[in-house]
């Protein structure tokens, strides 16, 4: 039997925020994978090491968590006044599936540095020292992200003293602006697709829960932690080692997806694992983060825990952070109530790894709430660059 040699594909392995992923230039992919379809999905699955029934992704670049099972494809901008197109694939760990339905806010941070380092930003716009505003077209959801990348000596500055909870080492601060981050996908045509700030959500096998459903940053279903038996200080083992809890939270996700008009029948949820997210919120309360650091209630506005790809996230997804900030800014939502109510332009919330501050600008226009921008600080770093290899019979 003849065995084909491995394919060698130029790639960069990057951390962005609290996530890691394999970054490709579109032009470097094999021709069959330069367009959407089975060949592209097969390639990315093999790069990451999925599907893996052992759940380890040992034979690939994935790290066996939702935060580390990701791929990014960067191409020249298809939209005027932008620098690059950014396409994000969330790769399933144990099934042959790549979810293209949403964005990764954390890896959005790394898109700016990647774009500069790979020549997508004109040299004339790169100062010797200063900041470059990289305009990114997020192709999955059709939105603009502005990534403010620090530059020193004409090169991307990666090292620094900015600390991000959920990331062990400090790095240079990168500011992200999510422009008009609401999404009219689903029913209703607004960032509250049901038309209500709070709904009674009927969840088979769970009961009826109060829920705020929003499509800012990423479609997200918020419920009160107390309503599902939690206090909002939980860490990963409390959820991820409880199969019954995971089943209940998935049932909430499916019910929310149906109510938001993202899917037509429950069975479709299996083909849309990345969205919507489910998060549970609670008033600020002391807790000990996964690092062992004590987080004081006085230092945060509320506690939030969020699910990603069927497991409790170790920190907080960047896109879900946009949803949290936006919902917190709108009086009457469950998130706003958990934060103490009132008007607010920013919120600091506690998550399993620590805290995060995110701002959002909202307004009521003709009776509809709109969000114009959400802002947060993250960091990014190249971990390795060169080429990734996959068996020659992958495509």
C-alpha positions, -999 to +999 in steps of 0.1 A: +000+000+000+013+034-010+013+062+016+013+098+005+038+122+021+025+148+045+013+182+032+033+212+046+012+243+050+025+277+062+008+286+095+012+305+127+002+293+161-011+322+182-026+330+215-053+357+215-069+366+248-076+334+267-077+313+235-052+297+211-056+288+174-038+280+142-037+310+118-035+306+080-033+330+051-060+320+026-035+319-002-014+293+016-041+267+019-043+239-006-065+250-035-094+227-026-094+243+009-094+279-003-132+278-007-158+268+019-168+232+019-159+196+029-123+199+019-116+229+040-134+213+070-115+181+066-082+199+065-089+220+097-102+189+115-070+171+107-048+201+117-064+203+151-066+165+156-103+159+154-125+139+157-108+123+186-129+097+206-103+100+234-110+137+237-073+147+238-065+158+202-030+142+207-024+139+169-030+175+162-026+211+173-057+213+194-056+214+232-087+194+239-107+224+251-131+248+234-105+275+239-078+257+221-097+239+193-098+268+168-086+278+134-084+312+117-082+321+080-070+356+070-074+370+035-072+404+019-102+426+027-133+421+006-150+452+021-138+488+014-119+506+042-108+473+059-074+456+060-083+420+062-111+394+062-111+372+093-129+339+091-131+318+123-137+280+126-146+264+160-134+228+156-153+201+175-132+179+196-150+145+194-170+149+162-162+157+125-176+192+126-164+227+121-188+254+133-187+286+113-217+303+129-200+329+151-168+348+160-141+343+186-136+375+204-104+363+220-087+353+188-099+386+172-071+401+193-045+382+174-058+391+140-044+426+142-008+415+149-010+387+123-023+412+097+006+435+104+033+408+104+020+393+072+019+424+051-018+430+050-014+465+065+004+491+042+038+499+055+030+536+053+005+532+081+029+515+105+048+540+127+082+533+142+066+537+176+029+540+184-003+522+176-018+508+144-056+506+141-062+474+121-097+473+106-109+438+105-139+425+086-153+396+107-166+374+078-185+349+099-210+375+111-203+405+088-191+430+114-162+454+118-136+450+146-109+476+151-078+461+167-054+487+182-020+471+180+011+486+198+042+489+176+078+494+187+107+499+163+083+493+134+074+458+147+044+445+166+050+448+203+042+415+220+058+417+254+045+441+281+031+444+315-006+441+308-021+413+329-052+394+317-069+370+341-069+335+326-035+341+310-004+332+331+021+357+318+018+395+310+020+409+275+014+441+256-021+455+258-043+454+227-076+473+227-105+459+207-134+479+194-164+458+183-184+482+160-221+478+159-218+443+175-255+435+175-267+408+151-301+407+134-299+370+128-330+350+139-364+364+147-372+400+155-345+419+136-330+434+168-304+426+194-332+413+216-347+389+190-378+380+210-386+417+214-384+415+252-356+422+277-367+392+298-387+362+286-403+331+302-382+304+285-398+269+287-370+243+288-381+207+285-370+187+315-360+218+334-390+240+337-398+277+329-369+301+335-366+338+332-341+345+304-325+375+286-317+366+251-294+389+231-274+389+199-247+414+207-212+400+202-226+365+199-261+351+205-263+345+242-290+332+266-286+346+301-304+330+331-302+337+368-277+314+385-300+308+415-328+296+392-307+266+382-292+259+416-259+279+414-245+311+431-223+323+402-190+315+419-186+280+404-154+268+388-150+243+360-151+211+381-185+219+396-201+220+362-180+200+339-178+169+361-216+169+365-232+152+335-267+160+347-258+197+349-243+197+314-275+181+301-296+208+318-275+236+304-276+221+269-313+219+272-314+256+280-292+264+250-314+244+226-346+261+240-330+295+237-318+288+201-354+278+192-369+309+209-344+332+192-351+318+158-316+305+153-327+269+146-361+255+135-361+222+153-341+209+183-320+185+162-304+215+144-286+225+176-261+197+170-250+215+138-246+248+156-225+240+187-207+273+189-239+294+192-259+305+211-239+306+243-255+301+277-244+321+307-257+323+342-254+355+363-255+364+399-249+395+422-213+401+432-200+377+457-166+368+471-150+337+456-116+321+450-106+320+413-091+289+396-056+305+401-062+306+439-066+344+439-093+358+461-119+379+442-137+403+465-174+412+458-165+449+463-142+447+432-168+435+408-203+444+396-216+408+392-205+372+387-210+354+353-202+319+342-206+308+306-207+276+286-187+270+255-191+239+233-208+221+261-184+229+289-180+257+314-154+281+300-122+285+321-125+323+318-148+342+295-152+343+258-145+377+242-178+377+223-198+367+253-180+396+272-195+419+246-230+404+252-225+408+290-214+445+287-243+452+263-270+435+284-256+451+316-260+485+300-297+480+293-319+486+324-342+457+331-322+427+317-312+399+340-276+410+336-284+446+345-304+435+375-275+412+387-252+441+384-274+463+406-295+480+380-293+515+367-274+530+337-238+520+332-213+523+304-190+496+316-191+466+338-165+445+357-176+409+362-161+379+379-154+348+359-137+315+369-102+328+362-106+363+377-122+395+365-127+415+333-139+450+325-158+456+293-176+488+281-206+492+258-223+522+244-261+516+240-291+538+232-328+535+228-338+544+192-375+544+182-383+520+211-355+496+202-322+492+221-291+494+199-254+491+207-229+511+187-197+498+202-181+476+228-146+479+240-122+457+259-085+451+264-068+418+257-034+406+246-019+383+220+014+366+211+029+344+185+037+310+200+052+294+169+053+300+132+065+280+102+043+251+088+018+227+101+018+192+086-011+169+078-013+135+061-013+137+023-046+119+020-065+144+042-081+162+012 
